[in-house]
Amino acid sequence: MTSHMQILQTYKKLYNFLIELIFPIQCLECSKEKTWLCKECFKKLEPKLAMHCVFCESKTTYGETCTTCKPKYALDGAIACIPYSNKLIQTLIHNWKYNSIKEITKYLALFVKLSVQQAQTEARKSSSKILEQGISKLDLTHTIEIPPILLNEPIIIVPTPLHKNKLKERGFNQSELLAKLLVENNPKWQIKNIIQRTKKTTAQASLHGVDRITNIQDAFTISEQINDIRGKHIIIIDDVITTGNTTNAMAMLLKRSYAKSVWALTICYGHPL
């Protein structure tokens, strides 16, 4: 057994050597060697959170679904960290998903963590200002839809699932990889793969308008018992949010199982320019 393992390790080292020889690891921004994103270029990724309703893009305080759209959608809001028009984030996500460079996950997870920390700091500041003006903490939570993730509440993390064919083709679910790194050292966050994608869909990015809605219709099923979701705060993890149709389809299932709230947390938002 030991000899067999040693042979496998030798082959793995040889494989990695050949891959690095043919496709050398270098910063995807400046070509510095031995890293997919150097420290200097990582600093170029500055959080610019989407402070608007994902469905109509009207301005909101924390990215919550606006009062006009709220009756029509199950998703309570989305925290998205940077516009997809950012060229560096486009490069990272493209290589992560389509060139299967799983190592990029750590850079994206760190960026999302830093973005959430910034949002938490800003939320505390804005809440303090409102409280100074005389509104009570109880009134504050009823007046403004504050994301549970910014209040340090216990949260169930749900990665957006891939269809089994897509998973086989890509080799990994990028949302699940991201989720695993996000929950590290955070005892209040728990991953549950409670939603499955049972319908093979066309890539949402290639569709427009009503086609996006029909494409995702009946694409998901939920496997968890209602009692495991009832009264819980849920965060759906994905890489990009555009119209919100995919996350809203998942949110509908979760709300039917009596989830207390359902938000999305994504790396970026909007369309590439």
N, C-alpha and C positions, 0 to 999 in steps of 0.2 A: 504493500500500500504506500509506504514511504517513498519507494523508488518511483512508483507511478505518479505521485504528487510532484516529485522533483522534476520528472520529465515534463509534466504539464506546466510547471512554473518556468522551466527553461524555454518551452515553446511560447509561453506568454511573453516572456522578456524579449525573445527574438521577434515576435509579432509586433510588440510595441516599438522596438528599435527600428524595424522596417517602416512602420507607419510614420514614425517621427522623421525618418530619413526622407520618405517620399512627401509627407505633408508635415513639415516642421512646425512645431508649436511656436507661434509668434503672436504678439498683440494684434488684435483685429483692427486696431485704430492706427498704431504707429509702427508696427512690425518689430517691436522689441522682442528678442528671443526668450524662450522658456516660460512664457505666460500667454494666456489667451486675452488678458486685459491687464495691462500694467497699472501700477498705483496712480501714476500721473494721469493716465487716460480715464481711469475709474472716476477721478474727481470731476471729469467733464459731465458725468451723469448727475445733474442737479434735479432734485424732486420738483415737479410742478404739478401738484395734485389737481384733479378734475373737480373743481368746485361748481358742478352743475348737475342737473338731472340728466341721467344717461339717455332717457327716452326723448326729451324735447330740447335738451341743452340749455334750459333756462337756469339762471344762476341760483344756487342754493348754498347753504352754509358749509355743509360737510360732504356734498355729493349725494345727499338724500334725494329720493324720488319726490318731485314737486307735488304740491297739493292738487294740481290739475290732473297729473298723470297717476297719482296714487290709487284712485278708485279703479283704474283700468289694468294695473300691473301688480304682480305679487312681490317683485323685488323691491326691498325697502331702500336700496341705494347702492352705490358703488364707490369704493376708494380705489382710484387708479392713479398711478404714481408719476407718469410722464407721458407726453403726447407721442403717439406712434410716428409722428412726422420727424422726430429726432433721428438723425441718420445713424448715430452710434447704436441706439437701442434697436433700430431695424436690423443692423448688421449682426448684433449679438443674437437676437431672436431667430433670424434666418439660419444662422449657423448652428444654433442650438437645436432647432426643430428639424431642419431639412438636411443638414450635414451631420446630424447625430453627434454633436460635440457636447456630451453630457457634462463635461467639466465646467461649462459656462454657467451651469445652474448656481454654483456658489457665488458668482459675481451678482447674478440677478437677485438671488435670495438676500444677499447683504444689502443691495440697493433698496429692495422692498422694505426690509427691516428698518433701515435708516429713514425711509420715507414715512413709515408709520410712526416712528419715534418723533419725527418733526411734526406730523399731524397731531399727535398726542400733546406735544408741547403747545402748539398753537391753539388747540381746543381748550386746554387749561387756562391759557391767557385770556381767550375770548369769554370763557365762562366766568372767570374772575371779574372781568369788566362788567358783565351783565349783573353779577351778584352785588357788585359795588353800587349799582344803580338802584338796588332795592328789591330785586326779584328773588324769591326763595329758591333753594336747590330743587325742591319738589316741583315748583312751577317751571323751573328751567328745563327739567327733563321732559315735561309735558309740552312745553312751548317749542323746543327745538329737537328734531330727530337726530340725536347724537349716536353715532355708530357704536355698538357695544365694544368693538375693537379699540376704540379710543378711551373707553371707560374702564379698561382692564377687566372686563367681565369674563367668566368662563365661556369658552367658545368651542363648538364643534366645527372642524375644518373639513370641507368636502371638496376634493379635487374634481375638476371637470373631467368626466370619463371620455376615453376614446372608444370607438367601435373596435371590436376584436380584430377586424381586418386591418384597420389603420394601426392598431397597436403592434400587430405582427410585422407590418411593413416598416414602421419607425423603430421598433425595438424597445421603446419606453414611452411612458405617458409623462410629458413635460410638466403638466400641472401637479402630478403626484410627486415628482422629484422636487419641485419647488416647495410643495406643502411640507415634505419631510424635513427640509432644512429650516423652514419657517417655524416649526413647532419645537425645534431643538432648544433646550434650556428654558422652555416656557410651560410650566406645569398646568397652566390654565387652558392651554390649547390641546385639543385631541383630534387626531385624524380619524375619519370614518369614511370608508368607500361605500357609501350607502346608496349611491345612484349608479345605474348602469346605462350605457348607450346601446339600445337594442336595434336601432334603425341606422343603416348606413346612409349618411347624409352627404350632400355636396358641401364643399368648403364654403362657409358663410361669406368669406371675403369676395367670392366670385359672383355673389348674388346681390340683388337690390330689392327694396320695397317689400311687397307682399310675398315674393319668392322666398325671402329669408324666413318669414313666419311659417309658411307651408313646409319648407324644407325641414324645420326643426320640430314640427308638430308630431306628437307621439314618438319622439326619438328616445325618450328616457323612461326608465322604470325605477321604482324605489324598492329596496329590499329590507330595510330596517323596520322593526316593529314600531307602531305609533308611540308607545310609551317611552321608547328610547330617544324620541325627537320632541315629544310634547314639552312645550315650555322652554325649549333650548334656543340659544342664539346660534345661528348657523352662518358661516362664512364660506362662500363658494370661491375656490381658487382657479384662476385662469391666467393665460398670458396676456391676452388682449381683449378689450371690450369695445364694441363699436355701437351697434344699435341696442344691445342688451337682450336680444331675443333668446339667445342660448341660455343665459343665466336666468332669465325670467321663466323659461320653460321648466328649469330645475326648481326654481323658487316656488312655482305653482304646486309641484309635488310635495315639497317640504311643508308648505303652508297647509296643504290638505291633511298632513300628518301633525298639524297643530304646532309647528315650530313657532317660537315666540317672535323671532325676527330672522330675515334672510338678507344678507348683504353680499356683495361681490368684492373681492380684493384681487386686483390685477396689476401687472407690471405697467401696462400702458393702455391708452385709450385713443379712439379715433382711427383715422385712416392714414396710411403712408401718403406723402405728397410726391 
